[in-house]
Amino acid sequence: MNRRAILGGLGTLGTTGLAGCVRFPAPSWSEHASPAETVSLNAQDAVPDRYDVQIEVEVVQSEFTDDSPAVIRVATTNHGDPVKLSIGTGWCSIFNRRKGGSDDPPGLWLHRPGYQGISRKDGRWVADRPPGEPRGFPDVGCTMWAYREGQSVSSAYEVWDDYRKRGYLVPGTYRWEETVRVSDVASNSDSGEESFEWGFSLRLES
């Protein structure tokens, strides 16, 4: 199947309420394929209504340029009573450390802007590391983050290629998914914890 046919079919999925079980065709890798030039939001899941929490993705910069990769922002807002979530700030943001890689399919990585642990390779937005080199991450523990009513926390991410996968910014649709934990602000244990799955997908096009 050619890339245009794949992207054309994906266009009917819309941009909200995508179920986590949907799988996308793997991007077609080729030595001669042109890398993607733009990023757009393909779809994002809705948080179950019972939690009064909203998680939204915004494309801040859609183009890959010589000076900057594409950039997205993920904002989490509590619209109900105070609540604890597993999404905080800094290293405890929703797609931190090992969670930065796209899940379906692998091939992209979300990095926090200004992260000093990587260097750019040959003017491309990919880490200058051999494909076989393992990743290393700071060993930082994350606790539940208490949100006041109406409080919003956002995290920006640069969209990079994954240096451990073939190809470079291969056009296609990529999905990230994460488990979000929820508990009452008065709870000091995991006994009252609940959770839900939340994710989104980006479309890369040349």
Residue frames as qw, qx, qy, qz and C-alpha x, y, z in Angstrom:
[[0.000, 0.889, 0.459, 0.000, 0.00, 0.00, 0.00],
 [0.434, 0.446, -0.047, 0.782, 1.41, 3.40, -0.89],
 [0.246, -0.192, -0.474, 0.824, 1.84, 6.23, 1.61],
 [0.267, -0.091, -0.143, -0.949, -0.87, 8.45, 0.07],
 [0.610, -0.293, -0.628, -0.385, -3.43, 5.65, 0.41],
 [0.517, -0.281, -0.667, 0.456, -2.45, 5.13, 4.04],
 [0.097, -0.137, -0.267, 0.949, -2.68, 8.83, 4.92],
 [0.378, -0.175, -0.381, -0.825, -5.94, 9.19, 3.05],
 [0.612, -0.355, -0.694, -0.135, -7.50, 6.39, 5.06],
 [0.425, -0.265, -0.557, 0.662, -6.26, 7.81, 8.34],
 [0.033, -0.151, -0.024, -0.988, -7.85, 11.15, 7.59],
 [0.528, -0.413, -0.492, -0.556, -11.31, 9.76, 8.34],
 [0.550, -0.262, -0.702, 0.369, -10.46, 9.01, 11.97],
 [0.272, -0.891, -0.220, -0.290, -11.02, 12.56, 13.20],
 [0.308, 0.541, -0.447, 0.642, -9.20, 14.37, 15.97],
 [0.372, -0.405, 0.508, -0.663, -10.96, 13.42, 19.20],
 [0.805, -0.124, 0.325, -0.480, -12.15, 10.41, 21.12],
 [0.632, 0.403, -0.646, -0.147, -9.88, 7.80, 19.57],
 [0.913, -0.373, 0.060, -0.158, -10.07, 4.45, 21.36],
 [0.303, -0.721, 0.618, 0.087, -6.80, 3.10, 22.69],
 [0.763, -0.020, 0.642, 0.073, -7.20, -0.25, 20.91],
 [0.651, 0.751, 0.048, -0.098, -6.97, 1.25, 17.40],
 [0.661, -0.332, 0.418, 0.527, -3.74, 0.30, 15.60],
 [0.356, 0.823, -0.149, -0.417, -2.23, 2.28, 12.74],
 [0.893, 0.398, -0.014, 0.210, -0.47, 0.94, 9.66],
 [0.649, -0.478, 0.148, 0.574, 3.28, 1.07, 10.20],
 [0.219, 0.866, -0.201, -0.402, 4.95, 3.96, 8.34],
 [0.908, 0.378, 0.088, 0.157, 6.59, 2.76, 5.14],
 [0.420, -0.738, 0.355, 0.390, 10.37, 2.97, 5.62],
 [0.799, 0.527, 0.144, 0.249, 12.58, 3.42, 2.57],
 [0.618, -0.239, 0.112, 0.740, 16.16, 4.47, 1.94],
 [0.220, 0.250, 0.374, 0.866, 14.83, 6.99, -0.59],
 [0.181, -0.780, -0.593, -0.083, 11.81, 8.29, 1.35],
 [0.116, 0.571, -0.112, 0.805, 11.80, 12.03, 2.01],
 [0.242, -0.225, -0.716, 0.615, 11.65, 12.84, 5.74],
 [0.087, -0.800, -0.593, -0.034, 8.54, 14.48, 7.11],
 [0.245, 0.358, -0.030, 0.900, 8.43, 18.26, 7.14],
 [0.378, -0.394, 0.074, -0.835, 5.32, 18.88, 9.24],
 [0.138, -0.164, -0.918, 0.334, 3.47, 17.48, 12.25],
 [0.449, -0.315, -0.152, -0.822, -0.26, 17.67, 12.92],
 [0.407, -0.097, 0.741, -0.525, -2.53, 16.31, 15.63],
 [0.315, -0.038, -0.835, -0.449, -4.28, 13.21, 14.32],
 [0.640, -0.495, -0.478, -0.342, -6.38, 12.21, 17.33],
 [0.042, 0.327, -0.678, 0.657, -6.54, 12.37, 21.12],
 [0.365, -0.363, -0.856, 0.038, -8.50, 10.35, 23.66],
 [0.386, -0.641, -0.053, -0.661, -11.19, 11.77, 25.91],
 [0.048, 0.193, -0.805, 0.559, -10.73, 11.35, 29.67],
 [0.284, -0.463, -0.837, -0.064, -13.64, 9.43, 31.27],
 [0.199, -0.693, -0.191, -0.666, -16.25, 11.95, 32.47],
 [0.715, -0.606, -0.348, 0.028, -16.21, 10.70, 36.06],
 [0.691, -0.204, -0.166, 0.674, -12.79, 12.26, 36.70],
 [0.019, 0.977, 0.183, -0.103, -13.55, 15.91, 35.74],
 [0.449, -0.566, 0.409, 0.558, -10.06, 16.07, 34.25],
 [0.664, 0.739, 0.065, -0.093, -9.11, 17.23, 30.77],
 [0.565, -0.403, 0.479, 0.537, -5.89, 16.37, 28.92],
 [0.566, 0.798, 0.160, -0.132, -5.29, 18.20, 25.67],
 [0.657, -0.121, 0.371, 0.645, -2.54, 18.19, 23.04],
 [0.297, 0.919, 0.069, -0.250, -1.67, 21.30, 21.05],
 [0.761, 0.255, 0.173, 0.571, 0.79, 21.55, 18.17],
 [0.233, -0.838, -0.033, 0.492, 2.87, 24.63, 19.00],
 [0.120, 0.661, -0.515, -0.532, 5.21, 24.41, 16.01],
 [0.891, 0.275, 0.273, -0.238, 4.17, 22.21, 13.13],
 [0.707, 0.661, -0.242, 0.063, 7.31, 22.40, 10.97],
 [0.820, -0.325, 0.143, 0.449, 10.77, 20.89, 11.29],
 [0.327, 0.931, -0.127, 0.097, 13.29, 23.63, 10.49],
 [0.642, 0.407, -0.439, 0.479, 17.07, 23.97, 10.67],
 [0.008, -0.470, 0.450, -0.759, 16.69, 25.79, 13.98],
 [0.482, -0.142, 0.574, -0.646, 13.91, 23.84, 15.67],
 [0.038, -0.153, -0.970, -0.183, 12.07, 20.54, 15.54],
 [0.434, -0.506, -0.464, -0.584, 8.29, 20.38, 15.68],
 [0.027, 0.112, -0.669, 0.734, 6.94, 21.17, 19.16],
 [0.473, -0.502, -0.611, -0.388, 3.78, 20.06, 20.96],
 [0.151, -0.314, 0.535, -0.769, 2.28, 20.91, 24.35],
 [0.487, -0.352, -0.791, -0.111, 0.26, 18.60, 26.61],
 [0.207, -0.355, 0.308, -0.858, -1.96, 20.37, 29.18],
 [0.392, -0.340, -0.850, 0.089, -3.74, 18.67, 32.08],
 [0.225, -0.340, 0.116, -0.906, -6.56, 20.58, 33.77],
 [0.132, -0.297, -0.891, 0.316, -8.66, 19.65, 36.80],
 [0.258, -0.377, -0.306, -0.835, -12.23, 20.91, 36.43],
 [0.670, -0.514, -0.486, -0.228, -13.60, 19.26, 39.58],
 [0.630, -0.769, 0.088, -0.061, -12.76, 18.93, 43.26],
 [0.056, -0.760, 0.648, 0.008, -9.08, 18.75, 44.30],
 [0.992, 0.089, 0.055, -0.070, -7.52, 15.50, 43.15],
 [0.397, -0.610, 0.615, 0.304, -4.14, 13.76, 42.96],
 [0.839, 0.529, -0.045, -0.122, -2.83, 12.68, 39.55],
 [0.831, -0.216, 0.286, 0.426, 0.32, 10.88, 38.45],
 [0.502, 0.610, 0.199, 0.580, 0.97, 13.80, 36.06],
 [0.390, -0.779, -0.153, 0.466, 3.08, 16.54, 37.58],
 [0.291, 0.937, -0.179, -0.067, 5.84, 18.80, 36.34],
 [0.125, -0.722, 0.675, 0.087, 9.49, 18.37, 35.40],
 [0.105, 0.270, -0.947, -0.135, 10.60, 14.73, 35.33],
 [0.267, 0.243, 0.868, -0.341, 7.12, 13.71, 36.48],
 [0.465, 0.364, -0.151, -0.793, 5.31, 15.00, 33.39],
 [0.868, 0.170, 0.268, -0.382, 3.10, 12.58, 31.49],
 [0.903, 0.412, -0.067, 0.103, 5.65, 11.47, 28.86],
 [0.195, -0.863, 0.464, -0.029, 8.84, 11.75, 30.87],
 [0.339, -0.516, 0.782, 0.080, 12.02, 9.70, 30.41],
 [0.242, -0.046, 0.940, 0.234, 11.29, 6.15, 29.14],
 [0.380, 0.581, 0.677, -0.245, 7.75, 7.13, 28.22],
 [0.124, 0.661, -0.167, -0.721, 8.83, 9.57, 25.53],
 [0.071, -0.174, 0.828, 0.528, 8.89, 7.04, 22.70],
 [0.650, 0.103, -0.208, -0.724, 5.92, 6.49, 20.40],
 [0.588, -0.127, 0.753, -0.267, 4.15, 3.21, 21.14],
 [0.609, 0.360, 0.704, 0.054, 2.41, 2.38, 17.88],
 [0.925, 0.095, -0.210, 0.302, 4.62, 2.25, 15.95],
 [0.567, -0.617, 0.083, 0.539, 7.99, 3.10, 17.52],
 [0.594, 0.461, 0.284, 0.595, 10.06, 5.65, 15.63],
 [0.034, 0.763, 0.000, 0.645, 9.62, 9.04, 17.32],
 [0.548, -0.309, -0.546, 0.553, 10.71, 10.42, 20.68],
 [0.158, -0.906, -0.202, -0.337, 9.41, 13.34, 22.74],
 [0.588, -0.027, -0.346, 0.730, 12.14, 15.39, 24.45],
 [0.210, -0.879, -0.310, 0.296, 11.66, 18.27, 26.86],
 [0.407, 0.847, -0.037, 0.339, 13.03, 21.51, 25.32],
 [0.054, -0.844, 0.432, -0.313, 16.57, 22.32, 26.42],
 [0.937, -0.317, 0.151, -0.002, 17.33, 18.79, 27.61],
 [0.022, 0.837, -0.538, -0.102, 21.12, 18.57, 27.86],
 [0.705, -0.268, 0.656, 0.004, 21.50, 14.80, 27.67],
 [0.742, 0.384, 0.499, 0.229, 21.47, 14.57, 23.86],
 [0.069, -0.563, 0.327, 0.756, 23.24, 16.22, 20.95],
 [0.692, 0.591, 0.136, -0.392, 21.92, 16.60, 17.43],
 [0.665, -0.115, 0.621, 0.399, 23.32, 14.48, 14.60],
 [0.350, 0.100, 0.598, 0.714, 24.38, 15.95, 11.26],
 [0.197, 0.029, -0.128, -0.972, 21.85, 18.78, 11.35],
 [0.497, -0.296, -0.694, -0.429, 18.99, 16.31, 11.85],
 [0.520, -0.459, 0.288, -0.660, 16.59, 16.07, 14.77],
 [0.951, -0.111, -0.288, -0.030, 17.90, 12.75, 16.01],
 [0.589, -0.746, 0.301, 0.076, 20.32, 11.97, 18.83],
 [0.454, 0.691, -0.562, 0.009, 23.95, 11.59, 17.77],
 [0.553, -0.391, 0.704, -0.213, 24.30, 8.05, 19.08],
 [0.168, 0.176, -0.914, -0.324, 24.84, 4.59, 17.54],
 [0.673, -0.206, -0.363, -0.611, 21.57, 2.68, 17.07],
 [0.752, -0.157, -0.633, 0.093, 22.72, -0.03, 19.46],
 [0.189, 0.224, -0.528, 0.797, 23.57, 2.31, 22.32],
 [0.294, -0.574, -0.757, 0.104, 21.12, 1.90, 25.23],
 [0.120, -0.755, -0.120, -0.634, 19.25, 4.87, 26.63],
 [0.426, -0.175, -0.621, 0.634, 19.98, 6.29, 30.06],
 [0.250, -0.732, -0.306, -0.555, 17.63, 8.33, 32.24],
 [0.070, -0.432, 0.533, -0.725, 17.91, 10.11, 35.59],
 [0.422, -0.296, -0.851, 0.102, 16.67, 7.90, 38.42],
 [0.168, -0.155, 0.250, -0.941, 14.07, 10.29, 39.81],
 [0.019, -0.383, -0.909, 0.163, 11.03, 9.11, 41.77],
 [0.213, -0.276, -0.264, -0.899, 7.65, 10.68, 41.10],
 [0.082, 0.298, 0.797, -0.519, 4.84, 11.09, 43.61],
 [0.117, 0.697, 0.680, 0.196, 1.19, 11.91, 42.95],
 [0.156, 0.115, 0.022, 0.981, 0.62, 15.59, 42.14],
 [0.042, 0.603, 0.678, -0.418, -2.22, 17.44, 43.90],
 [0.092, 0.340, 0.423, 0.835, -4.34, 19.61, 41.58],
 [0.167, 0.333, 0.452, -0.810, -6.57, 22.34, 42.94],
 [0.438, 0.655, 0.610, -0.082, -9.94, 22.92, 41.34],
 [0.378, 0.918, 0.073, -0.093, -9.32, 24.70, 38.04],
 [0.339, -0.713, 0.507, 0.347, -5.56, 24.15, 38.14],
 [0.844, 0.535, -0.011, -0.020, -3.77, 23.37, 34.88],
 [0.499, -0.592, 0.526, 0.353, -0.28, 21.99, 34.29],
 [0.767, 0.633, -0.021, -0.104, 1.32, 21.90, 30.83],
 [0.605, -0.444, 0.519, 0.410, 4.51, 20.41, 29.41],
 [0.532, 0.732, -0.256, -0.339, 6.12, 21.18, 26.06],
 [0.791, -0.154, 0.547, 0.228, 7.89, 18.49, 24.02],
 [0.240, 0.622, -0.531, -0.524, 10.14, 18.58, 20.98],
 [0.934, 0.218, 0.222, -0.175, 9.41, 15.85, 18.42],
 [0.042, -0.655, 0.710, 0.253, 12.62, 13.99, 17.50],
 [0.805, 0.241, -0.501, -0.207, 13.35, 10.88, 15.50],
 [0.835, -0.464, 0.284, -0.076, 14.21, 7.77, 17.54],
 [0.145, 0.729, -0.649, -0.158, 17.90, 7.02, 16.92],
 [0.411, -0.220, 0.882, -0.067, 17.35, 3.30, 17.58],
 [0.667, 0.460, 0.557, -0.179, 14.89, 2.85, 14.69],
 [0.482, 0.131, 0.558, 0.663, 15.44, 2.77, 10.93],
 [0.171, 0.727, 0.467, 0.473, 14.68, 5.75, 8.75],
 [0.235, -0.145, -0.255, 0.927, 14.45, 9.41, 9.66],
 [0.321, 0.331, 0.259, -0.849, 11.17, 11.19, 10.46],
 [0.049, 0.145, 0.894, 0.420, 9.33, 8.64, 8.35],
 [0.431, -0.102, -0.111, -0.890, 5.92, 10.02, 7.28],
 [0.461, -0.261, -0.842, -0.107, 2.99, 8.26, 8.93],
 [0.522, -0.638, -0.057, -0.563, 0.86, 8.27, 12.07],
 [0.446, 0.157, -0.740, 0.478, 2.35, 7.61, 15.51],
 [0.591, -0.650, -0.265, -0.398, 0.55, 7.05, 18.81],
 [0.165, 0.301, -0.698, 0.628, 1.59, 7.55, 22.45],
 [0.669, -0.502, -0.401, -0.373, -0.37, 6.04, 25.34],
 [0.168, 0.317, -0.668, 0.652, 0.00, 6.27, 29.11],
 [0.486, -0.533, -0.691, 0.041, -1.73, 5.09, 32.28],
 [0.074, -0.529, 0.189, -0.824, -2.89, 8.02, 34.42],
 [0.418, -0.312, -0.788, 0.325, -3.39, 7.29, 38.12],
 [0.271, -0.579, -0.107, -0.762, -5.98, 9.14, 40.18],
 [0.472, -0.334, -0.735, 0.353, -6.58, 9.33, 43.93],
 [0.286, -0.894, -0.315, -0.138, -8.27, 11.51, 46.53],
 [0.220, 0.740, -0.331, 0.542, -6.14, 14.34, 47.93],
 [0.571, -0.619, 0.353, -0.407, -6.63, 13.02, 51.47],
 [0.999, -0.010, -0.037, -0.002, -5.34, 9.54, 50.59],
 [0.174, -0.793, 0.583, 0.034, -1.87, 8.59, 51.81],
 [0.549, -0.167, 0.813, 0.096, -1.87, 5.08, 50.32],
 [0.165, 0.177, -0.715, -0.656, -2.46, 3.30, 47.02],
 [0.198, 0.262, 0.923, -0.201, -5.59, 1.55, 48.30],
 [0.349, 0.690, 0.456, -0.441, -7.99, 4.16, 46.91],
 [0.044, -0.474, 0.492, 0.729, -6.20, 4.65, 43.61],
 [0.725, 0.522, 0.432, -0.124, -7.93, 4.37, 40.25],
 [0.270, -0.404, 0.532, 0.693, -6.50, 4.69, 36.76],
 [0.680, 0.637, 0.296, -0.211, -7.40, 5.19, 33.11],
 [0.629, 0.025, 0.455, 0.630, -5.57, 4.93, 29.80],
 [0.253, 0.898, 0.119, -0.340, -5.02, 8.09, 27.79],
 [0.594, -0.122, 0.487, 0.629, -3.21, 8.70, 24.54],
 [0.366, 0.810, 0.014, -0.457, -2.92, 10.72, 21.34],
 [0.763, 0.165, 0.448, 0.435, -1.47, 10.42, 17.86],
 [0.026, 0.743, -0.222, -0.631, 0.52, 12.68, 15.58],
 [0.792, 0.510, 0.310, 0.124, 0.64, 12.62, 11.80],
 [0.328, -0.579, 0.397, 0.632, 3.93, 13.32, 10.04],
 [0.675, 0.651, 0.343, 0.043, 3.83, 14.45, 6.42],
 [0.514, -0.221, 0.325, 0.762, 6.48, 15.47, 3.90]]
